[in-house]
Amino acid sequence: CICSSTSLPNNETMSETKEASGFAKVAEPFVCGGSAATFASCVIHPIDLAKVRMQLYGHLNPGKKVPSFPSLLSEMIKKDGITSVYKGVDAAIGRQLVYGTARIGLHRTFSDKLVEMNEGKPINFLTKTLSGMASGSIAVCIGTPFDIALVRLQSDSMAPKSERRNYKNVFDALIRTTSEEGVGALYKGLLPNILRGMSMNVGMLACYDQAKEVVASLLNDPMTDGPTLPTKMGSSAVAGFTAALFSLPFDLIKSRLMAQKPDLATGKLPYKGIVDCGVKIFQKEGPAGFFSGFSAYYGRCAPHAMIILLSIESITQAYKNAFN
């Protein structure tokens, strides 16, 4: 009797393969979403830097007209060189690895589960909105310390030399903030940041999902193998605008609360909290003050959303091929 030497996979090997495949599927929206968000943040970091500086300009220079973001960036390059427009990029990367990964991964996970509970049918916009709000708020609670570090690194050179913190990098900012001001300082502006995260996720992810259905219908795109490039482009452009419009007032308040420092004479902070900050912005700068830096903010949100939403498809496909 001649026995075949070909060995069949045993049950243990098959079980391990199945377990690894299951983990890869669960991790997919987080790995792909985080990778796309990190890539997008690196690309648009100079615009994000200009946006933060425009938001703080009214507070640091009351009564003066806020300069445009091209003039802000060109002035920075003249004074400190081209590398100055990437100040705080390490904090931006750290923030997206935590916050971006969580907000996109959780939204996709929640949405997929809700579709499954809806017997595979598309969920309505209200359900998408609730998914975006829930995932956005959870992600902000995880990622706020990196947001604090990012805002401080971006705004530090705007202060007089005697008042600058002169952080070396994101880790130095996190360590010094904790040692000098306590752990609670890493969560300054948490409430407006949660509101910003919720409105950003609704404006970007929930509106993208909804816009995709509308744009596909207008372009007669059946989306049998996923949306076509024109559908993706149109949907992500809409999502960029709604994300900027919904979240800018909260982003402005968040930036001011995170960057504030005690007055050298009185020892008091400029703002007591989110309501006090909002009232003072309204009194000193009017309703338009809440949309200070909209051009830079939209210039950040639109390409950021488009880069994420377009690149995530390619990243996801590559991920599936790697773990097929």
Residue, then its C-alpha position, 0 to 999 in steps of 0.5 A: c500500500i502506497c500512502s500519499s505524503t501530502s499532509l492535510p491541515n489539522n483542525e488546530t491550524m484551521s482554527e488559528t487561521k479562522e481566528a486570525s481572519g476574524f481579527a483582521k476583519v474586526a480591525e479593518p475599519f480601524v487600521c484602514g481609517g487610521s491610516a487614511a486619516t494620518f496620511a490626510s493630516c500630513v498632507i494638509h498640516p500647513i492649512d491646519l496650522a494656519k487655521v489655528r492661528m487665525q482662530l487665536y488671532g482675534h484673542l491675541n490681537p483684539g480689534k485687528k483684522v484677521p489675516s488670510f491663511p496664505s499671508l499667515l503661511s508666507e509670513m511664517i516661511k519668511k521669518d522661520g523657514i519652510t519647516s515652520v509650517y510643519k510645526g506640531v506635525d508629530a502631534a497631528i500624527g499622534r492625534q490621528l493614530v488615536y482619534g482618527t482611528a477611533r472615530i472612523g473605525l467606530h463609525r464604520t463598525f456601528s454603521d455596519k452593525l446597524v445595517e445588519m440589524n436592519e436586515g441588510k437594508p440601508i439605514n436612514f440619515l437619523t441613524k447615521t447621525l446617531s452613529g456619527m455622534a456616538s463614535g465622534s464623542i468616544a474618539v474625542c475622549i481618547g484623543t484630547p491629550f494629543d489635541i492639546a499638544l497639537v494646538r499648543l505646538q501650533s500656537d506657541s510662536m504667536a505669543p511674545k518670546s517671554e511667554r512661550r512654552n517652547y515645547k520640543n515635541v509632542f511628548d515634551a508637550l504632554i509631559r510638561t503639561t502634566s507636570e506643570e499643570g496637572v493631568g486635568a490640563l490634558y483635558k482642557g476644552l473637552l466639552p467643546n471638543i466632544l461637540r466638535g467631534m460629534s458635529m465633525n463626524v455627522g458632517m463628514l461621515a454621516c453626510y458622506d454616506q447620505a450624499k453618496e446615495v444622492v450623488a449616485s442617483l443623480l449620476n445614475d451610478p448603480m454602485t454595484d462594485g462600490p461608488t465610481l470616482p465621480t460619485k466619491m468626488g462629489s460626495s466627499a466635496v459635500a462632506g467637506f463643506t458640511a463638516a466645516l460648517f457644523s463643527l467650526p464654532f466648536d473648534l474655535i472655542k476648543s482652540r481658545l480654551m486649549a491655548q489659554k494661559p493665566d494672565l501674568a498680573t492677575g493669575k486668572l485664565p481668560y475664559k472660565g469655560i465653554v459658555d464664558c468663552g462663547v459669550k466673550i467671543f460674541q461680545k468682542e467679535g460678534p456672531a461672525g467671530f464664531f466663523s473666524g478662519f472659515s476659509a482656512y478651516y474649509g480649506r482644511c476640512a474639504p481636502h482632508a475629508m476628500i483625501i480620507l474618503l478617497s484613499i480609504e477605498s484603496i487602503t481597504q482593498a490593499y488590506k483585504n488582499a493582504f489578509n485574504 
